[in-house]
Amino acid sequence: MKILRPEEIKTFPSFRELTPEELAEAYALARAAFTAEDLQRFTELDETIPFEEILAKIEEKQRRIDQGLQ
């Protein structure tokens, strides 16, 4: 069994139930393939939209719905 990275996949394989042995092998291969570089992506801060801006948009939308304007 080989674990493929998303960029290596050309077509999506059909789903099949894995045996407990195959599942254990898949987990072991995935753990071995997970690198420090993979982990680094989850430790960096994303440039995101400030929460206050999102909240203001939600509140404006709710106000419009409450007034029947949508």
N, CA, C and O atoms as a CHARMM CRD file, in Angstrom:
* protein
*
  280
    1    1 MET  N      0.84900  -1.17000   0.00000 PROA 1      0.00000
    2    1 MET  CA     0.00000   0.00000   0.00000 PROA 1      0.00000
    3    1 MET  C      0.89400   1.23100   0.00000 PROA 1      0.00000
    4    1 MET  O      1.93100   1.25100   0.66200 PROA 1      0.00000
    5    2 LYS  N      0.48900   2.26100  -0.74600 PROA 2      0.00000
    6    2 LYS  CA     1.25800   3.49400  -0.80900 PROA 2      0.00000
    7    2 LYS  C      0.32800   4.65900  -0.49900 PROA 2      0.00000
    8    2 LYS  O     -0.78400   4.73600  -1.02100 PROA 2      0.00000
    9    3 ILE  N      0.78900   5.55200   0.34500 PROA 3      0.00000
   10    3 ILE  CA     0.03300   6.75800   0.65400 PROA 3      0.00000
   11    3 ILE  C      0.39200   7.80800  -0.38700 PROA 3      0.00000
   12    3 ILE  O      1.56800   8.10300  -0.59700 PROA 3      0.00000
   13    4 LEU  N     -0.61800   8.37100  -1.03500 PROA 4      0.00000
   14    4 LEU  CA    -0.38600   9.37400  -2.05800 PROA 4      0.00000
   15    4 LEU  C     -0.70600  10.76600  -1.51200 PROA 4      0.00000
   16    4 LEU  O     -1.67100  10.94600  -0.76900 PROA 4      0.00000
   17    5 ARG  N      0.09800  11.72300  -1.88100 PROA 5      0.00000
   18    5 ARG  CA    -0.17500  13.11400  -1.54400 PROA 5      0.00000
   19    5 ARG  C     -1.22700  13.63100  -2.52500 PROA 5      0.00000
   20    5 ARG  O     -1.33300  13.12000  -3.64000 PROA 5      0.00000
   21    6 PRO  N     -2.00400  14.63500  -2.12600 PROA 6      0.00000
   22    6 PRO  CA    -3.06000  15.14600  -3.01600 PROA 6      0.00000
   23    6 PRO  C     -2.54700  15.52300  -4.40200 PROA 6      0.00000
   24    6 PRO  O     -3.23800  15.29700  -5.39600 PROA 6      0.00000
   25    7 GLU  N     -1.34900  16.09200  -4.48500 PROA 7      0.00000
   26    7 GLU  CA    -0.82900  16.49800  -5.79500 PROA 7      0.00000
   27    7 GLU  C     -0.44500  15.30300  -6.67200 PROA 7      0.00000
   28    7 GLU  O     -0.25000  15.46300  -7.87700 PROA 7      0.00000
   29    8 GLU  N     -0.33500  14.12700  -6.09000 PROA 8      0.00000
   30    8 GLU  CA     0.00500  12.92800  -6.85200 PROA 8      0.00000
   31    8 GLU  C     -1.22100  12.21000  -7.40400 PROA 8      0.00000
   32    8 GLU  O     -1.08600  11.33200  -8.25600 PROA 8      0.00000
   33    9 ILE  N     -2.40100  12.56400  -6.93900 PROA 9      0.00000
   34    9 ILE  CA    -3.62100  11.85800  -7.32500 PROA 9      0.00000
   35    9 ILE  C     -4.17100  12.44000  -8.61900 PROA 9      0.00000
   36    9 ILE  O     -4.41800  13.64100  -8.71900 PROA 9      0.00000
   37   10 LYS  N     -4.35600  11.58900  -9.59000 PROA 10     0.00000
   38   10 LYS  CA    -4.92200  12.00800 -10.88400 PROA 10     0.00000
   39   10 LYS  C     -6.42100  11.71500 -10.95700 PROA 10     0.00000
   40   10 LYS  O     -7.18500  12.50300 -11.51400 PROA 10     0.00000
   41   11 THR  N     -6.83500  10.58100 -10.39600 PROA 11     0.00000
   42   11 THR  CA    -8.25400  10.22600 -10.33600 PROA 11     0.00000
   43   11 THR  C     -8.55700   9.73300  -8.93200 PROA 11     0.00000
   44   11 THR  O     -7.68400   9.18900  -8.25700 PROA 11     0.00000
   45   12 PHE  N     -9.77400   9.92100  -8.50000 PROA 12     0.00000
   46   12 PHE  CA   -10.16000   9.50600  -7.16400 PROA 12     0.00000
   47   12 PHE  C    -10.47900   8.01500  -7.18400 PROA 12     0.00000
   48   12 PHE  O    -11.32300   7.57600  -7.96500 PROA 12     0.00000
   49   13 PRO  N     -9.81300   7.22900  -6.33400 PROA 13     0.00000
   50   13 PRO  CA   -10.06800   5.77600  -6.34700 PROA 13     0.00000
   51   13 PRO  C    -11.45000   5.45300  -5.78800 PROA 13     0.00000
   52   13 PRO  O    -12.01000   6.21200  -4.99600 PROA 13     0.00000
   53   14 SER  N    -11.98000   4.33100  -6.21000 PROA 14     0.00000
   54   14 SER  CA   -13.28300   3.91600  -5.70200 PROA 14     0.00000
   55   14 SER  C    -13.15000   3.51600  -4.23200 PROA 14     0.00000
   56   14 SER  O    -12.11100   3.01200  -3.80600 PROA 14     0.00000
   57   15 PHE  N    -14.21000   3.74700  -3.46900 PROA 15     0.00000
   58   15 PHE  CA   -14.19600   3.45200  -2.04100 PROA 15     0.00000
   59   15 PHE  C    -14.31100   1.95800  -1.81000 PROA 15     0.00000
   60   15 PHE  O    -15.07900   1.27300  -2.48500 PROA 15     0.00000
   61   16 ARG  N    -13.55000   1.45900  -0.86100 PROA 16     0.00000
   62   16 ARG  CA   -13.68200   0.07300  -0.42000 PROA 16     0.00000
   63   16 ARG  C    -13.32100   0.01800   1.05400 PROA 16     0.00000
   64   16 ARG  O    -12.50300   0.80500   1.53100 PROA 16     0.00000
   65   17 GLU  N    -13.91900  -0.89300   1.75700 PROA 17     0.00000
   66   17 GLU  CA   -13.62900  -1.09400   3.17300 PROA 17     0.00000
   67   17 GLU  C    -12.24400  -1.71700   3.31400 PROA 17     0.00000
   68   17 GLU  O    -11.90700  -2.67100   2.61400 PROA 17     0.00000
   69   18 LEU  N    -11.45700  -1.17100   4.21700 PROA 18     0.00000
   70   18 LEU  CA   -10.13900  -1.73800   4.46800 PROA 18     0.00000
   71   18 LEU  C    -10.22600  -2.74400   5.61200 PROA 18     0.00000
   72   18 LEU  O    -11.00400  -2.58000   6.55200 PROA 18     0.00000
   73   19 THR  N     -9.41400  -3.77900   5.50800 PROA 19     0.00000
   74   19 THR  CA    -9.33500  -4.73600   6.60100 PROA 19     0.00000
   75   19 THR  C     -8.59100  -4.05200   7.75100 PROA 19     0.00000
   76   19 THR  O     -7.90300  -3.05700   7.52500 PROA 19     0.00000
   77   20 PRO  N     -8.71400  -4.55500   8.96000 PROA 20     0.00000
   78   20 PRO  CA    -7.97100  -3.95000  10.07800 PROA 20     0.00000
   79   20 PRO  C     -6.46000  -3.89600   9.83000 PROA 20     0.00000
   80   20 PRO  O     -5.79600  -2.95000  10.25400 PROA 20     0.00000
   81   21 GLU  N     -5.92100  -4.89400   9.15300 PROA 21     0.00000
   82   21 GLU  CA    -4.49000  -4.90600   8.85300 PROA 21     0.00000
   83   21 GLU  C     -4.13900  -3.81400   7.84900 PROA 21     0.00000
   84   21 GLU  O     -3.13700  -3.11700   8.00600 PROA 21     0.00000
   85   22 GLU  N     -4.97700  -3.66700   6.80600 PROA 22     0.00000
   86   22 GLU  CA    -4.74100  -2.62200   5.81100 PROA 22     0.00000
   87   22 GLU  C     -4.88300  -1.23500   6.42300 PROA 22     0.00000
   88   22 GLU  O     -4.12500  -0.32300   6.09100 PROA 22     0.00000
   89   23 LEU  N     -5.84100  -1.08000   7.30500 PROA 23     0.00000
   90   23 LEU  CA    -6.05300   0.20100   7.97200 PROA 23     0.00000
   91   23 LEU  C     -4.85200   0.54500   8.85700 PROA 23     0.00000
   92   23 LEU  O     -4.39500   1.68800   8.85600 PROA 23     0.00000
   93   24 ALA  N     -4.34500  -0.42000   9.60400 PROA 24     0.00000
   94   24 ALA  CA    -3.16600  -0.19800  10.43900 PROA 24     0.00000
   95   24 ALA  C     -1.96100   0.17400   9.57500 PROA 24     0.00000
   96   24 ALA  O     -1.17700   1.05000   9.93900 PROA 24     0.00000
   97   25 GLU  N     -1.82000  -0.49500   8.43200 PROA 25     0.00000
   98   25 GLU  CA    -0.71900  -0.18500   7.52300 PROA 25     0.00000
   99   25 GLU  C     -0.86400   1.21900   6.95300 PROA 25     0.00000
  100   25 GLU  O      0.11700   1.95500   6.84100 PROA 25     0.00000
  101   26 ALA  N     -2.08000   1.58400   6.59700 PROA 26     0.00000
  102   26 ALA  CA    -2.33100   2.92200   6.05000 PROA 26     0.00000
  103   26 ALA  C     -1.98900   3.99900   7.08300 PROA 26     0.00000
  104   26 ALA  O     -1.35900   5.00100   6.74500 PROA 26     0.00000
  105   27 TYR  N     -2.39700   3.80100   8.32700 PROA 27     0.00000
  106   27 TYR  CA    -2.07300   4.76000   9.38800 PROA 27     0.00000
  107   27 TYR  C     -0.56100   4.85100   9.59900 PROA 27     0.00000
  108   27 TYR  O     -0.02100   5.94500   9.76000 PROA 27     0.00000
  109   28 ALA  N      0.11400   3.71400   9.59900 PROA 28     0.00000
  110   28 ALA  CA     1.56900   3.71300   9.79300 PROA 28     0.00000
  111   28 ALA  C      2.26800   4.44200   8.65000 PROA 28     0.00000
  112   28 ALA  O      3.19800   5.21400   8.88200 PROA 28     0.00000
  113   29 LEU  N      1.82900   4.20300   7.42600 PROA 29     0.00000
  114   29 LEU  CA     2.42700   4.88400   6.27900 PROA 29     0.00000
  115   29 LEU  C      2.15900   6.38600   6.31900 PROA 29     0.00000
  116   29 LEU  O      3.03600   7.18800   6.00000 PROA 29     0.00000
  117   30 ALA  N      0.94700   6.75800   6.71200 PROA 30     0.00000
  118   30 ALA  CA     0.60900   8.18500   6.79700 PROA 30     0.00000
  119   30 ALA  C      1.44600   8.87400   7.86700 PROA 30     0.00000
  120   30 ALA  O      1.93900   9.98100   7.64900 PROA 30     0.00000
  121   31 ARG  N      1.61200   8.23000   9.02100 PROA 31     0.00000
  122   31 ARG  CA     2.44700   8.81200  10.08600 PROA 31     0.00000
  123   31 ARG  C      3.89200   8.95800   9.61100 PROA 31     0.00000
  124   31 ARG  O      4.53400   9.97100   9.89200 PROA 31     0.00000
  125   32 ALA  N      4.40300   7.97000   8.90400 PROA 32     0.00000
  126   32 ALA  CA     5.78500   8.01600   8.42800 PROA 32     0.00000
  127   32 ALA  C      5.97200   9.09100   7.36400 PROA 32     0.00000
  128   32 ALA  O      7.04300   9.69000   7.27000 PROA 32     0.00000
  129   33 ALA  N      4.93900   9.34100   6.56500 PROA 33     0.00000
  130   33 ALA  CA     5.03700  10.31800   5.48100 PROA 33     0.00000
  131   33 ALA  C      4.82300  11.74500   5.96200 PROA 33     0.00000
  132   33 ALA  O      5.15200  12.68700   5.24100 PROA 33     0.00000
  133   34 PHE  N      4.28100  11.92900   7.16300 PROA 34     0.00000
  134   34 PHE  CA     3.99800  13.25900   7.69400 PROA 34     0.00000
  135   34 PHE  C      5.30600  13.88100   8.16700 PROA 34     0.00000
  136   34 PHE  O      5.95900  13.36500   9.07500 PROA 34     0.00000
  137   35 THR  N      5.68100  14.99100   7.54700 PROA 35     0.00000
  138   35 THR  CA     6.98700  15.59300   7.83400 PROA 35     0.00000
  139   35 THR  C      6.84400  16.84800   8.68300 PROA 35     0.00000
  140   35 THR  O      5.73700  17.32500   8.93100 PROA 35     0.00000
  141   36 ALA  N      7.96900  17.36600   9.11700 PROA 36     0.00000
  142   36 ALA  CA     7.98300  18.62500   9.86100 PROA 36     0.00000
  143   36 ALA  C      7.44800  19.76000   8.99200 PROA 36     0.00000
  144   36 ALA  O      6.81500  20.68600   9.50100 PROA 36     0.00000
  145   37 GLU  N      7.69700  19.69400   7.69500 PROA 37     0.00000
  146   37 GLU  CA     7.17300  20.71100   6.77200 PROA 37     0.00000
  147   37 GLU  C      5.64200  20.68100   6.75600 PROA 37     0.00000
  148   37 GLU  O      5.00300  21.73200   6.70700 PROA 37     0.00000
  149   38 ASP  N      5.06100  19.50100   6.79700 PROA 38     0.00000
  150   38 ASP  CA     3.60400  19.38000   6.86000 PROA 38     0.00000
  151   38 ASP  C      3.08000  20.02500   8.13700 PROA 38     0.00000
  152   38 ASP  O      2.08300  20.74600   8.11000 PROA 38     0.00000
  153   39 LEU  N      3.74900  19.76600   9.24800 PROA 39     0.00000
  154   39 LEU  CA     3.33700  20.31400  10.52900 PROA 39     0.00000
  155   39 LEU  C      3.47100  21.83200  10.55000 PROA 39     0.00000
  156   39 LEU  O      2.64800  22.51200  11.16200 PROA 39     0.00000
  157   40 GLN  N      4.47200  22.36100   9.90600 PROA 40     0.00000
  158   40 GLN  CA     4.71700  23.80000   9.90400 PROA 40     0.00000
  159   40 GLN  C      3.51700  24.57700   9.37600 PROA 40     0.00000
  160   40 GLN  O      3.22800  25.66900   9.86600 PROA 40     0.00000
  161   41 ARG  N      2.81700  24.03400   8.38800 PROA 41     0.00000
  162   41 ARG  CA     1.64700  24.72000   7.83300 PROA 41     0.00000
  163   41 ARG  C      0.58000  24.97200   8.88600 PROA 41     0.00000
  164   41 ARG  O     -0.15200  25.95800   8.80100 PROA 41     0.00000
  165   42 PHE  N      0.48200  24.09700   9.87500 PROA 42     0.00000
  166   42 PHE  CA    -0.54500  24.23100  10.90100 PROA 42     0.00000
  167   42 PHE  C     -0.11500  25.12400  12.05500 PROA 42     0.00000
  168   42 PHE  O     -0.92600  25.43400  12.92700 PROA 42     0.00000
  169   43 THR  N      1.15400  25.54300  12.07500 PROA 43     0.00000
  170   43 THR  CA     1.64000  26.37600  13.16900 PROA 43     0.00000
  171   43 THR  C      1.79100  27.83600  12.77900 PROA 43     0.00000
  172   43 THR  O      2.10400  28.67000  13.62900 PROA 43     0.00000
  173   44 GLU  N      1.57700  28.15800  11.51500 PROA 44     0.00000
  174   44 GLU  CA     1.70400  29.53700  11.05300 PROA 44     0.00000
  175   44 GLU  C      0.36100  30.24000  11.11800 PROA 44     0.00000
  176   44 GLU  O     -0.69000  29.63100  10.91800 PROA 44     0.00000
  177   45 LEU  N      0.41700  31.52700  11.40100 PROA 45     0.00000
  178   45 LEU  CA    -0.80500  32.32500  11.42700 PROA 45     0.00000
  179   45 LEU  C     -1.20300  32.68300  10.01400 PROA 45     0.00000
  180   45 LEU  O     -0.36700  33.08200   9.20300 PROA 45     0.00000
  181   46 ASP  N     -2.48200  32.53900   9.72000 PROA 46     0.00000
  182   46 ASP  CA    -3.01400  32.92900   8.42500 PROA 46     0.00000
  183   46 ASP  C     -3.39100  34.40800   8.46700 PROA 46     0.00000
  184   46 ASP  O     -3.81800  34.93200   9.49600 PROA 46     0.00000
  185   47 GLU  N     -3.22300  35.05400   7.33800 PROA 47     0.00000
  186   47 GLU  CA    -3.74500  36.40700   7.20800 PROA 47     0.00000
  187   47 GLU  C     -5.24500  36.25000   6.95800 PROA 47     0.00000
  188   47 GLU  O     -5.66400  35.78200   5.89900 PROA 47     0.00000
  189   48 THR  N     -6.02900  36.64000   7.92800 PROA 48     0.00000
  190   48 THR  CA    -7.47100  36.42400   7.83400 PROA 48     0.00000
  191   48 THR  C     -8.22200  37.73300   7.93900 PROA 48     0.00000
  192   48 THR  O     -7.63100  38.78900   8.16600 PROA 48     0.00000
  193   49 ILE  N     -9.51600  37.65400   7.77200 PROA 49     0.00000
  194   49 ILE  CA   -10.39200  38.80300   7.94500 PROA 49     0.00000
  195   49 ILE  C    -10.59200  39.00700   9.43700 PROA 49     0.00000
  196   49 ILE  O    -10.87900  38.04900  10.15400 PROA 49     0.00000
  197   50 PRO  N    -10.44400  40.23800   9.91900 PROA 50     0.00000
  198   50 PRO  CA   -10.64400  40.48300  11.35100 PROA 50     0.00000
  199   50 PRO  C    -12.05700  40.09000  11.79100 PROA 50     0.00000
  200   50 PRO  O    -13.02600  40.29000  11.05900 PROA 50     0.00000
  201   51 PHE  N    -12.15400  39.53300  12.99000 PROA 51     0.00000
  202   51 PHE  CA   -13.43500  39.07400  13.51800 PROA 51     0.00000
  203   51 PHE  C    -14.46100  40.19300  13.55700 PROA 51     0.00000
  204   51 PHE  O    -15.63900  39.96900  13.27900 PROA 51     0.00000
  205   52 GLU  N    -14.02100  41.39600  13.89900 PROA 52     0.00000
  206   52 GLU  CA   -14.94100  42.52500  13.99200 PROA 52     0.00000
  207   52 GLU  C    -15.62000  42.79400  12.65000 PROA 52     0.00000
  208   52 GLU  O    -16.79800  43.14700  12.60600 PROA 52     0.00000
  209   53 GLU  N    -14.87800  42.62600  11.56200 PROA 53     0.00000
  210   53 GLU  CA   -15.43900  42.83400  10.22700 PROA 53     0.00000
  211   53 GLU  C    -16.48600  41.76500   9.90200 PROA 53     0.00000
  212   53 GLU  O    -17.54700  42.07300   9.36000 PROA 53     0.00000
  213   54 ILE  N    -16.18900  40.54200  10.22900 PROA 54     0.00000
  214   54 ILE  CA   -17.13700  39.44600   9.99500 PROA 54     0.00000
  215   54 ILE  C    -18.39200  39.66000  10.83000 PROA 54     0.00000
  216   54 ILE  O    -19.50700  39.52600  10.32600 PROA 54     0.00000
  217   55 LEU  N    -18.21400  39.99200  12.10300 PROA 55     0.00000
  218   55 LEU  CA   -19.34500  40.22300  12.99200 PROA 55     0.00000
  219   55 LEU  C    -20.20700  41.36900  12.48900 PROA 55     0.00000
  220   55 LEU  O    -21.43400  41.28100  12.53200 PROA 55     0.00000
  221   56 ALA  N    -19.59000  42.43700  12.01500 PROA 56     0.00000
  222   56 ALA  CA   -20.35700  43.58100  11.48400 PROA 56     0.00000
  223   56 ALA  C    -21.20400  43.15800  10.28700 PROA 56     0.00000
  224   56 ALA  O    -22.35100  43.58600  10.16100 PROA 56     0.00000
  225   57 LYS  N    -20.65500  42.32600   9.41000 PROA 57     0.00000
  226   57 LYS  CA   -21.41600  41.84800   8.24300 PROA 57     0.00000
  227   57 LYS  C    -22.58600  40.96600   8.68100 PROA 57     0.00000
  228   57 LYS  O    -23.68200  41.06600   8.12800 PROA 57     0.00000
  229   58 ILE  N    -22.35500  40.10800   9.66700 PROA 58     0.00000
  230   58 ILE  CA   -23.42700  39.23600  10.16400 PROA 58     0.00000
  231   58 ILE  C    -24.52700  40.07200  10.80300 PROA 58     0.00000
  232   58 ILE  O    -25.71200  39.83300  10.56600 PROA 58     0.00000
  233   59 GLU  N    -24.13600  41.05300  11.61400 PROA 59     0.00000
  234   59 GLU  CA   -25.12800  41.90300  12.26700 PROA 59     0.00000
  235   59 GLU  C    -25.92400  42.71000  11.25900 PROA 59     0.00000
  236   59 GLU  O    -27.13000  42.89300  11.42800 PROA 59     0.00000
  237   60 GLU  N    -25.26500  43.19900  10.20600 PROA 60     0.00000
  238   60 GLU  CA   -25.97000  43.95700   9.16000 PROA 60     0.00000
  239   60 GLU  C    -26.95800  43.05000   8.42400 PROA 60     0.00000
  240   60 GLU  O    -28.08900  43.45000   8.14900 PROA 60     0.00000
  241   61 LYS  N    -26.53100  41.84800   8.11200 PROA 61     0.00000
  242   61 LYS  CA   -27.41800  40.90200   7.42800 PROA 61     0.00000
  243   61 LYS  C    -28.61700  40.56400   8.31000 PROA 61     0.00000
  244   61 LYS  O    -29.74600  40.50500   7.82400 PROA 61     0.00000
  245   62 GLN  N    -28.37900  40.34100   9.60900 PROA 62     0.00000
  246   62 GLN  CA   -29.46900  40.03900  10.53400 PROA 62     0.00000
  247   62 GLN  C    -30.43000  41.21500  10.63900 PROA 62     0.00000
  248   62 GLN  O    -31.64500  41.02200  10.68300 PROA 62     0.00000
  249   63 ARG  N    -29.89500  42.43500  10.68000 PROA 63     0.00000
  250   63 ARG  CA   -30.74600  43.62600  10.73900 PROA 63     0.00000
  251   63 ARG  C    -31.63900  43.72000   9.50400 PROA 63     0.00000
  252   63 ARG  O    -32.82100  44.04900   9.60500 PROA 63     0.00000
  253   64 ARG  N    -31.06300  43.42900   8.34300 PROA 64     0.00000
  254   64 ARG  CA   -31.83800  43.49400   7.09400 PROA 64     0.00000
  255   64 ARG  C    -32.93000  42.40100   7.07400 PROA 64     0.00000
  256   64 ARG  O    -34.05000  42.63900   6.62200 PROA 64     0.00000
  257   65 ILE  N    -32.58500  41.21900   7.56400 PROA 65     0.00000
  258   65 ILE  CA   -33.57300  40.13700   7.62200 PROA 65     0.00000
  259   65 ILE  C    -34.71000  40.52300   8.57500 PROA 65     0.00000
  260   65 ILE  O    -35.88600  40.33600   8.26300 PROA 65     0.00000
  261   66 ASP  N    -34.33700  41.06600   9.74100 PROA 66     0.00000
  262   66 ASP  CA   -35.35300  41.47500  10.71800 PROA 66     0.00000
  263   66 ASP  C    -36.28700  42.54000  10.16100 PROA 66     0.00000
  264   66 ASP  O    -37.46000  42.59700  10.53100 PROA 66     0.00000
  265   67 GLN  N    -35.76800  43.38400   9.27000 PROA 67     0.00000
  266   67 GLN  CA   -36.59600  44.43600   8.67200 PROA 67     0.00000
  267   67 GLN  C    -37.31400  43.94900   7.42100 PROA 67     0.00000
  268   67 GLN  O    -38.10200  44.69100   6.83400 PROA 67     0.00000
  269   68 GLY  N    -37.05700  42.73100   7.01200 PROA 68     0.00000
  270   68 GLY  CA   -37.71800  42.15700   5.84200 PROA 68     0.00000
  271   68 GLY  C    -37.09500  42.59200   4.52600 PROA 68     0.00000
  272   68 GLY  O    -37.72900  42.46800   3.47800 PROA 68     0.00000
  273   69 LEU  N    -35.88700  43.09100   4.55600 PROA 69     0.00000
  274   69 LEU  CA   -35.22500  43.57000   3.33600 PROA 69     0.00000
  275   69 LEU  C    -34.40200  42.48400   2.64200 PROA 69     0.00000
  276   69 LEU  O    -34.26600  42.48500   1.41900 PROA 69     0.00000
  277   70 GLN  N    -33.88400  41.60800   3.39100 PROA 70     0.00000
  278   70 GLN  CA   -32.96600  40.55800   2.92700 PROA 70     0.00000
  279   70 GLN  C    -31.90500  41.19900   2.13600 PROA 70     0.00000
  280   70 GLN  O    -31.01000  40.51800   1.63700 PROA 70     0.00000
